């Protein structure tokens, strides 16, 4: 499981990994356009509601962010009751971008002695047993549409005695990931309200590497809230905020010549959007206005520090496309993103940055193919108009308006797929 460095999809399954300690996260990893890539390639909020309300679902995304990198965001889940007492769950996630590279598969077995109370055991086996995580969780269901998970993950649980390498955790610094995640949603006509809230504490870890002669130290705090709500006048309000604070350091042991280094990193991402549906001709258009604030602050143990602030106001217009299946058409999306990139602090920590006050302009054009099939309950009726959603395919091209008319005006492309089961 992976320590996240951007928006998290599964707060309950994040923890320290081997890849985290190999290279510190530093300011030079990011530039003035990276946050615009992340924002433009995010999945629609409505996909989150579909994810929560279905027992089996898949959504995937792959978008170009540079000549040599893709942004990938895939997830798949199966929730299957085995009988009145037991439930099986499988979760797959593949998240890769300029800040993280994480692929995981989580197996869970839940027991429900009461309809409102569950006990779960989960784990992620690995070829190298030292990397295997396991965990225990307690579930509460205030209603059928609200689930609360309290969890404790034992990170790399057998590393001390099932390790084919000499590195070990110190006895007073074993890694655990503990927290709470709650999810609830509302079914009321065509309303798609949902709420996710989470808090996680990753304990202070001391990890010794005797061959390399250094000790790695780590801890982290995380909190988030994500919701969509239908407000008066028929508008939708989407809000997402995530904050985390992480410390990681490397210290020499036994006379090593390694230079001590420690970083504390704060990250805060907040997105607010207002969606105005059913406007324009035949009330089939949809208008979205939003703003994102992304804050990253790095401070070294020696006192040097730098922070980035990115402000991203953005708009999107959705209009019907060329073809119609049942009553739901395909859609065009025309979007614009402005990025104001601020940099304050020690400039030696970010020598590759484009500079403080840089403004970027971006155009996003996409087309949504909506796939439907006739509802099985109405297949015998040849005249039936009852259809159900089966998939959505989004194809996007993005352009750099600052380089309009040149060969650099094409920023990249994106493919997103949502499949219903």
N, C-alpha and C positions, 0 to 999 in steps of 0.2 A: 504494500500500500504506500501511497505517496503523500509527502507534504506539499500542499498546494502553493502556488505562487500567483494565482489569479482567481477568478470566480470559481467556487466549488460546486460541483454537482452532487456530491455525496459526502457531507461533513462527517457522517458517522464512520466512514471507512478510511479516513486520512491519518497518516502517521509517518514517522521517520523511516527512511530507507537508506540503503547503501549509497545510492546515487546522490542523495542529498549532501553527504559529507565530502564528496569528491571535489566539489567546486562551490565556492561561496557565491551566493547571488550578489551581484555588484551593479552599480548604476550603469556602467557601460554596456550592460546586456540589452538596454532598451533605448529607443530613439523617439523622435517627435511624432512618428506615424504609427507606432506599434499599438497604442491604445485605440486609434481609429480602426485598425484591422480587427481588434478584439470586439469593438462595438458593432461594426458593420456585419461581422460574421456570427453574431449571437443568434440563437434560435428564437423564434417568436414566443412571447409569453404564453400564448394559447397552447403551445406545445407542452408546456409544463402542466397545464390542467389535464391534457390528454394523457400525459405520463402518469399522473397521480391516480387517475380514475380507472385505469385499465390494469388488469392482472398480468397481461403480457404486452409488451410494447418495445419498439425499436425506433430510435432516431439517430441519424448520422450526419456528419458534415465534414467536408474537406475543402479548404480554401487556400489559395496561393497568397503568401505574405512576403515573399522575396524570390529572386531567381533561384534560390537553393533551398527554400523552406515552404512546407505546407503547414497550415493550422488544421488539426484533426480533432474532432469532438464526437465520439461515438458512445452510445450506451444502449444496453439491452437488458430486459428483466423478464423473469417468469415468477409469478406467485401462484402456487398451486396447493389448495387444501388436499391433504391425503386422506383424512377422515374427520370426524368431529373434534378430534383432539390435536392432531399434528398438521403442520403446514410446512411446505418446502419453498424456499426462495433462492433464486440464482440472479446475480447481478454482474454484468460485464461492463467495464468502462475503459475507454481508450482516449486519453486526452494528451495532445501533443501540440506544443507551440514554442515560441522563443523563450518562454520562462519555465516550461516543464515538459517532461516526457514520461508518461504514466499509463501503463496498461495492466488491468487487474480483473480477476474473476473471483467473486465472493460466493461461497456456498453457505446457506443458513438452514437450520432446522428449528422450528418453533413449536412449542407446546402451549395450548390455550386451555388451562384448567377451568377458567371462567371466560365468558364471552368478552369481558372487559380487561382481562389480565393474561399476559403471555410471558413466557420465558424462552429465550433464544440462545443458541450456540452458533457461532459463525467462524469461518476461517478461510484462508487463502493458501492452499498448498503451493509449494515451489519445488523446482528441480533440486535446488540447493536448500536443504532443510533449514539452514540457518536463517533464511529469509521468510520463513513461514510465520504468518500472524494468525492468532486465534482470539476469540473474544466471547464475552457473555453480555446479554442484554435483557432488560426488563421492559415489557411493553404494557402500556395503558391505552385503553380505547374509551374515552368519554362518550363517544358515539361511533356508529359505523363509518362515519366520514371524518374521523379525527383519530390519529395514531401518534402516541408519544413514545419515544425510545430513549431509555437511559442505558448507556453502554460503557464497557471497559474493555479495551483492546490490549492484549498482551503482545507487544511488538517483538518480532524475531524471538519467539518464545523459547526455542531450543538452541539458540546461538551459543550458549555457554557450554553445552555438552554434546551438540550434534553439528559441530562446525568443522569444515575442511580447510579452514584458515586459522591463523593464530590470533586474530583480533577478538576482543572480549569486552563486555560491559562490566564496569566496576559494580560491586555489590550494592553500593549506596547510590548508584545512578542507573538502575534498570529503567527502560523506557515503557511507559504506559500512555495510552490515549483514552481520555475519559470525557464524557459529556452527555448532552441531551439534544435530541432532534425531535421536533414536532411538525406534523403535517396535517392540514385539514382542508376540506374543499366543500363547495356548496353546489347542489343540483337544484336549480330553480328555473324551469323553462330553458331559454337559451343562455342563461347566465353562466359564466365560467369563473367564479370566484375561487381563490385558493390562498393559503397562507403556509409558509414554511419558516420556522425559526430554529436556531441552533446555537449552542455554545460548546466549546471543546477546550480542554486543557491537556497539553502534552507535557509530561513531567520532565524535570531536569535529568538529562542523560549524560553520563560520562563513559566514553567509548575509547578504549585503548588499542593502539596499533603498534605492537612491539617491534616489528621489522622496520617500519617507517619512523619509529621513535617519536610519536606524538599522541596526544590525547585530544579527542574531539568532544566538545560540550555543546549541548543543545537544549532548548525548551521553547514552548510556543503557547500562546493564547489565541483563541478564535471566537468570533461571534458574527451572526448574520440574521437578516430578516428579508423575506421575499414574499410579496403578495400582489394579487390583482383583485380589484374590487369594482363593481359597477356602482357608480355614484349618480346623484340626481341629474336629470336631463338626458339620461341614457348614455353618458360618457363612461369610459373605463379608466381607472387609475392603476398604473403599474408602478411598483416601487421595489427597489432591491438595494440593500446596503450590506456590505461585508467589511469587517475590520479584523486584522490579525497583527500580532506582535511576535516576532521571532528573534531569538538570540542564538548565534552559533560562533564557536571559537575553536582555534587550534593552538595547543600549547606543547612545547618540546618536553621530552622526558629523557632521562639518563644521558644528559650531555649532548643531546641532538643540536645540530646547528640551525634547525628550523626557526624562522622568525615568528614570534607569537603574533597572532592576529585574531581579532574578535569583532563581530558586527552585530548590531541590533537593527532590525528592519521593521518599520511600521508600514502597513498598507491599509488603505481605506478606499473602497469603491462604492459609489452611490449613483443610482440611475433612477430618474423620475420621468414617467411618460403619461401623457393624456391622449386617449384614443377616442376619436369622434366617429362613430359608425353611422351607416345609413344616411349618407348625404349624397348630393349630386343627382344626376339623372336616374330615375327609378329607385332612388335611395340605395344604390349599390356601391357607392364609393366609401372609402374610409380614410380619415386623416389622422396622422400621429405626429405629435410634437413632444420633444423630450430634451433632457439635458443630463449629461453624466459628469461627475467629478471623480477623478482618479488621483490619489495622493500616495506617494511613496517617499519614505524618509529613511535614509541610511545614516547611522552614526557608528564610527569605529571606536574601539576601546581607547585609542590615543587621542580622541577628541575631535578628529576631523569628521565632517558631516556634509551631506548634500540632500536636497529633496526636490522631487518633481511634482508639479501640479499640472494636470491636464483637464481643461474644460472643453466639453464637447456638446454644444447645442446641435440638435439634429431634427429633421423632419422627414416624413414619408407619406406619399399618396398612393393608395391602392385603388385600382380601377379594374373593372371586368376585362377579361382577356378574350381570346378568339372563339373558344368553344364552350359549350355548356353540357354537363352531364347531370341529368336530373335537374334540380333547382339551384345547384351551386356551380357557378362558373369558375374557369381559371381566372387568375389575376395577374395584372402587371403591378409592379412596385417601382416607384421612382423616389429615390431618397437622396438627401444631401446631409453631409456631416462637416462641421467646422471644428477644427482642433486648435486651441490656444495652449501652447506648451511653455510652461514656466520652469526655470531651473534656478535654484538659489543654494549657495554653499560653496564648498571647496571644489573648484573646477578641475583639479587634478584627478578627482575620483571619477570623472566622466568625460575624458578627452575626446570621445567620438561623438558627443552629442551635438545636435545642430545649433543649439544656442537658446538662450532665454528669450521668451517673447515670440517665438516662431509661430506662425499661423499657417495651417494647412486647410485646403478645401478639397472635398471628395464628393463624387457623384456615384451613386449605386443604382443600377438597373437590374431588376430581376423579374422572373416569370414563374408563377406557381401553377403547376399542373395538379389538379385535384381529381383523384380517382375514386370512383364509387362502383358498387355493384348492388344488384337488387337484393333487398332484404330476404333472407331464406324463408321467413315466415310468410312471404307473399309470392314465392316463386311460382305457385300453381295458378296465380292470377296473371294472365298475360297483359292485362290492362293496368296492373298495379304501378303506382308511382312512388312506392316506398323504397328508398335506397339508403344504404349505409356507407360511411366513409371507409375506405380501405388503405389509402396512402396519399401523401402529398410530396411532390418533387419540386424543389426550388432550384433554379439556375440563375446565377448572378454574375454580372460583370461590373467591375468598379473602375473609375477613372480619376486621375489626378487633375483637377481643374487648374492647378498652378502650372501644369505643363501642357495645357490644352493646345492641340495643333502639332505637337511634337511626337516623336516615337516613344517618349516616356509618359505619355498621357494615359496609357493603359496600366492600371495598378495590379490587376489580377482577377481571378474568377473564383466562384464558390459553387459547390453542389451540396444541397441539403436534402435529406430523405427522411420522411416519417412514415412508418408502416404500422397499421393497426391490426391487432389480432383479436 
